[in-house]
Amino acid sequence: MNPIESAGATSVPTQARQSALLTLLADDDPAVSEQIRAQIIAGGERTLAWLGQHRLHPDPVARRRVLEILGHFGAAEAESALMTFLSNNGENLDLEEAVWRFVRTKFPKAPVAAYRAQLDEWSNRLAEEMVGVTTGADILGRINQLLFTELGFRGNEQQYYDPSNTYLNLVMDRRLGIPISLCVLYLFVCRRLNLPVTGIGMPGHFLCRYQTPREEHYIDAFHGGKLLSRIDCLRRLKQFAVDYEDTVLQPISPRRILHRMVSNLHLVFKERRDRTEVARLERYLAVLSR
């Protein structure tokens, strides 16, 4: 049996066949390497039984392609987990859990526990600083000071349509995002502080809202946490001639927030004519729309 035939075999290849497969995987001819890649992936779970042993292959090309295949399996597993989660949860799903599951579909090895621990740390710092702080404006001012001044989070105006602006792990790494991803970060911090903050899916922009019986503030996370009134928000819509309904400044559900995040990415990749990413994101949108 030649190496190409053995790639899809029902048993784990011998060491000699593994060596031959990896040599072909690193071949300069894309037709050869792609054929081997496809057949190795077709092996499913059998592939993982032996491919993981070659993460540190001495040939850098083979090593990179091995890691790509392993990443493919990790992403497929993450996608299955996301789909199951979305199918089993309704409008008020756990947004943070959903967002991190979504991140894993693109970055299977993302250290989600570490990112969550970082959010915990920031929230704990704020909780200590807010002792004795009573007004919503002052509370939000402390959050804004930490996130946008000390930590340097900001809206990525120069590269607004960069996909990195949506994935929360990259937003936290780069301190850059778009309105919805920065608002999601804001929501996750406020959630840890038990603050009455919700997401507002305004047309063409995304905001957070802090609301109590005595105070109402809209938070523009893309512009450094600028505090807006309801009148400010409606004035902005009129300024840009956006049609809207009376419910436009009502909170949207966690499921709708995730749907909007995925929709944003879908539009970016549709514009780039990236069929693979478009198809992947459409699978998630179909489930989110149910």
Helices and strands as residue ranges (DSSP letters): H 3-6, H 15-25, H 30-42, H 45-51, G 52-54, H 60-88, H 95-106, H 112-129, H 136-144, I 145-150, E 154-155, G 163-165, H 168-174, E 176-177, H 179-192, E 197-200, E 207-211, E 216-220, G 221-223, E 226-228, H 230-239, G 246-249, H 254-271, H 275-288
